[in-house]
Amino acid sequence: MNKPIHWAREPRSPSKELVAALREHAELLPKPESQADFGKFFDRYGDAQLVLLGEATHGTSEFYSARAAITRQLIEEHGFTIVAVEADWPDAARIDGYVRHHDPRPRRGDSFVRFPTWMWRNHDVLAFADWLRDYNEHKAEERQVSFHGLDVYSLTESIASVLEYLDSVDPEEAAKARWRYGCLTPWQDHPAEYGKAVVHGGLGGCEEAVLDQLRRLFENRLDYLNEDGEKWFDAAQNARIVAAAERYYRSIYEGGAASWNLRDRHMFDTLQALIAHRGVGTKAIVWAHNSHVGDASATAMGWRGEFNIGQLCRIAYGDDAVSIGFGTDKGTVAAASDWGADMQIKTVRPARPDSYEYAFRLTGFARSLTDWRGRDRQDLAAILREPLLERAIGVVYRPETELLSHYFEAILADQFDAYVWFETTKAVTALGHEKPHGAPETYPFGL
């Protein structure tokens, strides 16, 4: 479910000065399929420690292929070694095992089988994973590029991963972990119902038990690290997810911005943990929706009390974090009509005339990069501080209520550092239809 619209002032059409400035400063891009030529436009971001790459939808092929081309350039030419995406940790770990030659290629049905499956089970992601495996093949382990999920939704899989790890290294502690997690396991297929029962039904919560399990993993880490440091880190991260998920499903029913903020705080903390684990000087690339990687304080999200990973990265890393938004005017998109429904190929309506997307459409360019960093671009940045609407399509797209469902007000210059524009885009090609088991854990949020 997308967030409802919120305006600080009456929306207005982009000014002639804004459109003229976009035309003047736009750098025309080749198609992202020309990966080397496309990627070279993004060498300017190679000195950053973090590069956050957005998307205006969760189902647009050009966004995935463009991020892949940019990521390849940053890896090959500038030494980035982490790719962290808006996905569940255990599912992404299967891809990580494949690209780092620990595991075979994931089989059909192995991962990303819950709604929305097409976000990561698509041909663009598969092609990138195959490239990354080839890239890593002859690299020393410390120079290999890893692939990780940042999200908070994998309660069931994360509990199973912690128990499987402890069974292999400390069976006595595994038995205690089963007892601690026993508080949550009756709810693991319907975690939202757990949150409702705690907040509104008087159920005693499981917070103390899951935090105790996380503490135990860290208390025993010296013994466990002697066995296998990578496996301990994976188990510790899964234990963090269980603790964060327990809080998250309670926060859904507490109202306000709590659940959104908890989720993005967890994604930021996971990114920090990954960078610390890989060591000093590690450089990371993030793939997530615009609503996560753009600075929320420059949007209606922030004006109602929400923050996101982009804002937290900007605070923590300053100019060493670069956030790049992506947008489109029209085309097709892979999305559902309701939460948990089947994926459909939907037609994207042309952008509203009071939106940033409309301003980019008026440039007449099919593909462009607009960068407003640096002193010589301050005039452009000033013009891009006109508050306009911006479109956000998640995994649910409802064109019939697009204004209320998919637009919010933003100040683009303060939200991102640069913007990649595709006038016309097409839907991702999913790898296959998979029905989710039980209620979708990500309900009710779609971005």
Residue pairs with C-beta under 8 A, 6 or more apart in sequence:
1 339
1 396
1 444
1 445
1 446
2 392
2 393
2 394
2 396
2 405
2 406
2 446
2 447
3 291
3 301
3 392
3 408
3 447
4 404
4 405
5 300
5 403
5 404
5 407
5 408
5 409
6 300
6 303
6 304
6 408
6 409
7 300
7 409
8 300
8 303
8 387
8 409
9 387
9 409
11 354
11 388
11 389
11 409
12 354
12 386
12 388
13 353
13 354
13 358
14 354
14 355
14 356
14 358
14 359
14 362
14 386
14 388
15 383
15 386
17 383
18 359
18 383
18 384
18 386
19 359
19 362
19 363
21 379
21 380
21 383
21 384
22 359
22 360
22 362
22 363
22 370
23 363
23 364
23 365
24 380
25 370
25 371
25 372
25 377
25 380
26 363
26 365
26 368
26 369
26 370
26 421
27 41
27 368
27 369
27 370
27 371
28 365
28 367
28 368
29 38
29 41
29 367
29 368
29 369
29 420
30 37
30 38
30 367
31 38
31 367
32 38
32 62
32 65
32 66
32 68
32 69
33 65
35 68
35 69
35 72
35 73
36 73
38 66
38 69
38 70
39 69
39 70
39 72
39 73
39 74
40 73
41 369
42 51
42 70
42 73
42 74
42 369
43 73
43 77
43 78
44 371
45 51
45 74
45 322
45 324
46 74
46 77
46 78
47 78
48 283
48 319
48 320
48 321
48 322
49 275
49 282
49 283
49 284
49 317
49 320
49 321
50 271
50 283
50 284
50 285
50 286
50 313
50 317
50 320
50 321
50 322
51 70
51 74
51 80
51 284
51 285
51 286
51 321
51 322
51 324
52 285
52 286
52 288
52 293
52 309
52 310
52 313
52 321
52 322
52 323
52 324
53 66
53 67
53 70
53 71
53 285
53 286
53 287
53 288
53 293
53 324
53 326
54 63
54 288
54 289
54 290
54 292
54 293
54 294
54 323
54 324
54 325
54 326
54 416
55 63
55 64
55 67
55 287
55 288
55 289
55 290
55 326
56 63
56 289
56 290
56 325
56 326
56 327
56 328
56 391
56 392
56 393
57 63
57 328
57 333
57 335
57 348
57 393
57 394
57 397
58 116
58 118
58 119
58 289
58 334
58 335
58 393
58 394
58 395
58 446
58 447
59 118
59 119
59 333
59 334
59 335
59 343
59 393
59 395
59 397
59 427
59 428
60 328
60 331
60 333
60 334
60 422
60 425
60 426
60 427
60 428
61 122
61 124
61 425
61 426
61 427
61 428
61 429
62 328
62 422
62 425
62 426
63 326
63 422
63 425
64 122
64 124
64 125
64 128
64 428
65 124
66 326
66 420
66 422
67 287
68 124
68 127
68 128
68 131
70 285
70 324
71 80
71 83
71 128
71 285
71 287
72 128
72 131
72 135
74 80
74 283
74 285
75 81
75 135
75 145
75 285
76 135
78 283
79 283
80 145
80 283
80 284
80 285
81 143
81 144
81 145
81 146
81 278
81 282
81 283
81 284
82 145
82 146
82 148
82 274
82 275
82 278
82 282
82 283
82 284
82 285
83 132
83 145
83 146
83 147
83 148
83 284
83 285
83 287
84 148
84 149
84 150
84 270
84 271
84 274
84 284
84 285
84 286
84 287
85 92
85 120
85 147
85 148
85 149
85 150
85 286
85 287
85 288
86 119
86 149
86 150
86 151
86 267
86 287
86 288
86 289
86 292
87 112
87 119
87 120
87 149
87 150
87 151
88 112
88 149
88 151
88 153
88 154
88 157
89 148
89 149
89 150
89 151
89 154
89 158
89 237
89 238
89 241
89 270
90 111
90 149
90 154
90 157
90 158
90 161
90 238
91 111
91 112
91 120
91 149
91 154
91 157
92 111
92 120
92 147
92 148
92 149
93 148
93 149
93 234
94 103
94 106
94 110
94 111
95 106
95 111
95 125
95 129
95 147
96 102
96 146
96 147
96 148
97 103
98 104
98 105
98 106
98 129
98 133
99 129
99 132
99 133
99 136
99 144
99 145
99 146
99 147
100 133
100 136
100 141
100 144
100 146
101 133
101 136
101 137
108 431
108 432
109 434
111 120
111 121
112 119
112 120
112 121
112 434
113 434
113 436
113 437
114 436
114 437
114 440
114 441
114 442
115 336
115 339
115 340
115 395
115 436
115 440
115 442
116 336
116 343
116 395
116 442
117 343
117 430
117 433
117 434
117 436
118 334
118 343
118 428
118 430
119 395
121 430
121 431
121 432
121 434
122 334
122 428
122 429
122 430
122 431
123 428
123 429
123 431
124 428
124 429
126 431
129 147
132 145
132 147
135 145
136 144
136 145
139 145
142 279
146 274
146 278
148 270
148 274
150 266
150 267
150 270
150 271
150 286
150 288
150 309
151 263
151 266
151 267
152 241
152 244
152 245
152 248
152 262
152 263
152 266
152 267
153 245
153 441
153 442
154 238
154 241
154 245
154 441
155 184
155 188
155 191
155 241
155 242
155 245
155 246
155 249
155 441
156 188
156 189
156 441
157 238
158 238
158 239
158 241
158 242
158 245
159 181
159 184
159 185
159 188
159 238
159 242
161 234
161 235
161 238
162 177
162 181
162 213
162 217
162 235
162 238
162 239
162 242
163 174
163 177
163 178
163 181
165 231
165 232
165 234
165 235
165 238
166 173
166 174
166 177
166 235
167 174
168 231
169 224
169 227
169 231
170 220
170 223
170 224
173 216
173 220
176 216
177 213
177 216
180 209
180 210
180 212
180 213
181 209
181 210
181 213
181 242
183 206
183 209
183 210
184 191
184 194
184 206
184 209
184 210
184 242
184 246
187 193
187 194
187 197
189 437
189 438
189 439
190 438
190 439
191 245
191 249
191 441
192 249
192 252
192 439
192 441
192 443
192 444
193 439
194 203
194 206
194 246
194 249
194 250
195 248
195 249
195 250
195 251
195 252
195 253
196 252
196 253
197 203
198 204
198 205
198 250
198 253
199 250
199 253
199 254
200 253
205 246
205 250
206 246
207 243
207 246
207 247
207 250
210 239
210 242
210 243
210 246
211 243
213 239
213 242
213 243
214 236
214 239
214 240
214 242
214 243
217 224
217 232
217 235
217 236
217 239
218 236
221 232
221 236
224 232
224 235
225 232
233 277
237 270
237 273
240 266
240 269
240 270
240 273
241 266
244 262
244 266
247 262
248 259
248 262
248 263
248 266
251 258
251 259
251 262
252 259
252 444
256 305
257 304
257 305
257 306
259 445
260 301
260 306
260 308
260 445
261 305
261 306
261 307
263 445
264 292
264 296
264 306
264 307
264 308
264 309
264 312
265 307
265 312
267 288
267 292
267 309
268 309
268 312
268 313
268 316
271 284
271 286
271 309
271 313
272 316
274 282
274 284
275 282
275 284
286 293
286 309
286 313
288 309
289 392
289 394
289 447
290 325
290 326
290 327
290 390
290 392
290 416
291 299
291 301
291 308
291 392
291 447
292 308
292 309
292 310
292 447
293 308
293 309
293 310
293 323
293 324
293 325
293 416
294 308
294 310
294 323
294 325
294 410
294 415
294 416
295 302
295 308
295 310
295 311
295 314
295 323
295 414
295 415
295 416
296 302
296 306
296 307
296 308
296 310
296 311
297 307
297 311
297 414
298 410
298 411
298 412
298 413
298 414
298 415
299 390
299 408
299 409
299 410
299 411
299 415
300 408
300 409
300 410
301 308
301 408
302 311
310 321
310 323
310 415
313 321
313 323
314 321
314 323
322 373
322 417
322 418
323 415
323 416
323 417
323 418
324 416
324 417
324 418
324 419
324 420
325 412
325 415
325 416
325 418
325 419
325 420
326 419
326 420
326 421
326 422
327 356
327 357
327 360
327 390
327 391
327 419
327 420
327 421
327 422
328 348
328 357
328 421
328 422
328 423
328 424
328 425
329 348
329 350
329 351
329 357
329 358
329 360
329 361
329 422
329 423
329 424
330 347
330 348
330 349
330 350
330 351
330 423
330 424
330 425
331 347
331 348
331 424
331 425
331 426
331 427
332 345
332 346
332 347
332 348
332 425
332 426
332 427
333 345
333 346
333 348
333 393
333 397
333 425
333 427
334 343
334 344
334 345
334 346
334 427
334 428
334 430
335 343
335 344
335 346
335 393
335 394
335 395
335 396
335 397
336 342
336 343
336 344
336 395
336 396
336 397
337 344
337 396
337 397
337 398
338 396
339 395
339 396
339 440
339 443
339 444
339 446
340 436
340 439
340 440
340 443
342 433
343 430
343 433
345 427
346 397
346 399
346 427
347 399
348 393
348 397
348 399
348 425
349 399
349 402
350 361
351 357
351 358
351 361
351 391
352 358
352 389
352 391
352 402
352 403
352 407
354 388
354 389
355 388
355 389
355 390
355 391
355 407
356 388
356 389
356 390
356 410
356 412
357 390
357 391
359 388
360 368
360 370
360 419
360 421
360 423
361 423
363 421
365 421
365 423
366 422
366 423
366 424
367 420
367 421
367 422
367 423
368 420
368 421
369 418
369 419
369 420
369 421
370 380
370 418
370 419
370 421
371 377
371 417
371 418
372 378
372 380
372 381
372 384
372 413
372 417
372 418
373 417
373 418
380 413
381 413
382 413
383 413
384 411
384 412
384 413
385 411
385 412
385 413
385 414
386 411
387 409
387 410
387 411
388 409
388 410
388 412
389 407
389 408
389 409
389 410
390 407
390 408
390 409
390 410
390 412
390 415
391 402
391 406
391 407
392 406
392 407
392 408
392 447
393 406
394 445
394 446
394 447
395 446
396 405
396 446
397 406
398 405
398 406
412 419
